[in-house]
């Protein structure tokens, strides 16, 4: 976990360049490169990749880049550059897909709820667009506020960050180095990777389903879970079918 590998270094540099550029350009950068909901007019197909290089603030990119260096470098040493790049982007795209599916479910649930109240589809779309433009919304009589809020958040809030890819790397690290002891900033005792990483994913699942997050709001918890899931599937397949003992490429 000491030496930074070449691919990790390049990814880190690209992330920093994107972060500095987005701070200089402002909202326009997030309009074009963050991952928006598929029905939002800001959505573009390339965002499934570019959102991985965008970050919401200094602490966001700091933690992600630290994890990329600390956990990504040993994984790249084992997988090699090409396989590591494939793994990194696959986990990031998998995170985006699960995040989008969960958002689509929340959006459609709210949309259908308004239709059941007797609204027409154009009326629902006008309501969503007005709420998005004004950042305010009224609660129609008979409509559940939580369902409505989830629908509007799914439509309005873009996703940014390398966290999905990072969670894939964390899972790979836990599978390959299960007994390495890790320290949490807020827990001053070492925890083995095979316990720490599943615990972290469990917290994201809890927060995703309950809406309560000990790390604060505006976190795409299901994106983390998606990255972890795709990372696990890839590492499990490679370990079972393509690698013999310590023979890595």
Long-range contacts (C-beta under 8 A, 24 or more apart in sequence): 1-70, 1-71, 1-73, 1-74, 3-73, 4-69, 4-73, 5-72, 5-73, 5-76, 5-77, 5-81, 6-76, 6-81, 7-76, 7-81, 7-84, 7-85, 8-68, 8-69, 8-72, 8-73, 8-76, 11-68, 11-72, 11-88, 11-162, 12-65, 12-68, 12-69, 14-53, 15-53, 15-55, 15-61, 15-64, 15-65, 15-68, 15-162, 16-61, 16-65, 18-50, 18-53, 18-54, 18-55, 19-54, 19-55, 19-61, 22-54, 22-55, 29-54, 30-54, 30-158, 30-160, 34-158, 34-159, 34-160, 35-96, 35-99, 35-100, 35-158, 35-159, 35-160, 36-158, 37-100, 37-103, 37-104, 37-107, 37-154, 37-155, 37-156, 37-158, 38-100, 38-104, 39-107, 39-155, 40-132, 40-155, 40-156, 40-158, 42-158, 48-93, 48-96, 49-89, 49-92, 49-93, 51-96, 51-158, 51-159, 51-160, 51-161, 52-89, 52-92, 52-96, 52-161, 52-162, 52-164, 52-165, 53-162, 54-160, 54-161, 55-160, 55-161, 55-162, 56-160, 56-161, 56-218, 60-160, 60-161, 61-161, 64-161, 64-162, 64-163, 64-166, 65-162, 67-166, 67-169, 67-170, 68-162, 68-166, 68-169, 71-166, 71-169, 71-170, 71-172, 71-173, 72-166, 72-169, 74-173, 74-176, 74-177, 75-169, 75-172, 75-173, 75-176, 78-176, 78-248, 79-248, 79-249, 80-248, 80-249, 83-238, 83-249, 87-168, 87-169, 87-172, 87-231, 87-234, 87-235, 88-165, 88-168, 88-169, 89-165, 90-168, 90-230, 90-234, 91-164, 91-165, 91-167, 91-168, 91-169, 91-227, 91-228, 91-230, 91-231, 91-234, 92-162, 92-164, 92-165, 92-168, 92-227, 93-230, 94-164, 94-168, 94-226, 94-227, 94-229, 94-230, 94-231, 95-163, 95-164, 95-165, 95-167, 95-168, 95-220, 95-223, 95-224, 95-225, 95-226, 95-227, 95-230, 96-159, 96-164, 96-223, 96-226, 97-226, 98-222, 98-223, 98-225, 98-226, 98-229, 99-159, 99-164, 99-220, 99-222, 99-223, 99-226, 102-208, 102-222, 103-154, 104-154, 106-147, 106-150, 106-151, 106-153, 106-154, 107-151, 107-154, 107-155, 109-147, 109-150, 109-151, 110-147, 110-148, 110-150, 110-151, 110-152, 110-154, 111-151, 113-143, 113-144, 113-147, 113-148, 113-151, 114-140, 114-143, 117-142, 117-143, 128-152, 128-155, 131-156, 132-156, 157-218, 159-220, 159-223, 161-220, 161-223, 163-220, 163-223, 163-224, 163-227, 164-220, 164-223, 164-224, 164-226, 164-227, 165-227, 166-227, 167-201, 167-224, 167-225, 167-227, 167-228, 167-231, 168-227, 168-228, 168-230, 168-231, 168-234, 169-231, 170-197, 170-200, 170-228, 170-231, 171-197, 171-201, 171-228, 171-231, 171-232, 171-235, 172-231, 172-234, 172-235, 173-197, 174-198, 175-232, 175-235, 175-236, 175-239, 176-235, 201-225, 201-228, 204-228
